Amino acid sequence: MNLKNKIKEFFYIDSLHERKIVPFLIFVSFITSFLVGRGFALFLPQKIIIINGYHIHHFFFGISFISIAGITALISHTLKKIKLASVMFGIGLGLMTDEIGLLLTCTSENFVCNYWSRLTYDFIVIIILIYLIIIFFDPMWLKRKKALKA
């Protein structure tokens, strides 16, 4: 069995059903943008955006992506545009979540600003679990229900 078939088997067809494609796209783009954000922070820490002396964190780009995705989803009537909004939302969620530890430690007493805070990883695990449940629970439940009826 080749890798392509194994991947298809893992994400069996029910998970990519029309109802599941939106959370699946959000999930994949969320993971990807989080990893890209962490990669930039790890390997290119000197590459930052400064406007008028202010360091613009990628959290703000995440807010922008989520806002544009929300507007796009509200005014769209085609699956293609809804898929685009899903990807944009996932990217924004990943960028925002990547900096959640920094935001929480910088705005709380008795904490030192820490981009690498464990809080970020706690949030990532929670969000990943939520999306895995959304994507896979319903299809697994339906398979179990069919097996019990047989």
C-alpha angles and dihedrals in degrees: 000000000000127000094257092057092046091053091048090050091050093050093037116197095267091066091057094047113129091263091054101041094084096055089041092055091046090050096049095044090045093055092043096050092045091052092046091049092049090045092055091047091049102041103025106030091150092061103091134145115239121182119182090341095309121121105227107212120207087246087082092052087052091055089050093050092048092048093049090045091052094051091045092051092048096052099035125100100174128082090229093061092043089053089051090050089049092054092046091049091050092049091050093047091051093049093047094046091049090065100036093102091052092048094049095046094045094051099044129082118248093022129108116219105267122178090185093054118149088233089076092056091047090054092046092053092048093049092046091051092049092052093044089053091048093048102040110021098074095049092045091049092050091050091051091047092052091047091052092051092052 
